[in-house]
């Protein structure tokens, strides 16, 4: 019988196997992402075939006009902000000059020519700034009216192009879905052979030391097949594929369990027999056997205290031989286990 693997070593093997699975998924993702670099359909090609070029040019020109008008309106707003500052400064200067002249008149002092010139300049600056502010207002009003007309014309053009754009989008979407399907088939052409080869090798070498490595390849390739199916095929199609795959996996696992139950492998069979002996039950039919196989039984011939050790023992329910005499040491051994409990010989 194979020696039991230490628990720490077993955990390390499982951890490394899980890490290998993740790394393989990562590696397969790199390979599959290279397939995505295949050039797909371009939306501009479908628009150029479906849309009226003249109307598209009108739409582009109107958008540029509206953008220019928005920029001009924003520029006039900035001019108004500066004019408002200039008007405020001119108004403040005019108020100061006026207050100074009133103060001098109240004192009876005459107004000088220089003070009169300052008052005239302040009034002129204020009036010029006010006129420029009003002119900017008028310009903004004109630009907003023009922008409204441009937006109205743009809405009409876009309405005219709406039906054509819808047809172009539908044609592009169909072409894009077909392209995604082609990519999915190409990816499956790479990953499915890896999955099948991994499954074949895992089944062939499932009892070898390479079992954890082959299992990592099997699980990682199976995961990538699922993600490719989910990403590149319609959800309805993927739903049925997933259901059928689940049915196949569950059925295969059930068949494996049934075969293992009917004809278990050597390790499972020995483990089941050992558990039966430990529990005092026949490993074949689970019928309790006398004294769990090692007691003394009463004999008709008698012996010391009327008891003797019975070497051979068969299950009274199914007739399976459970204990027998060891040919090497003469002790009593388990018939269904490979080694004698006394001498350890086969």
Order of alpha helices (4+ residues) and beta strands (2+ residues): alpha-alpha-alpha-alpha-alpha-alpha-alpha-beta-beta-beta-beta-beta
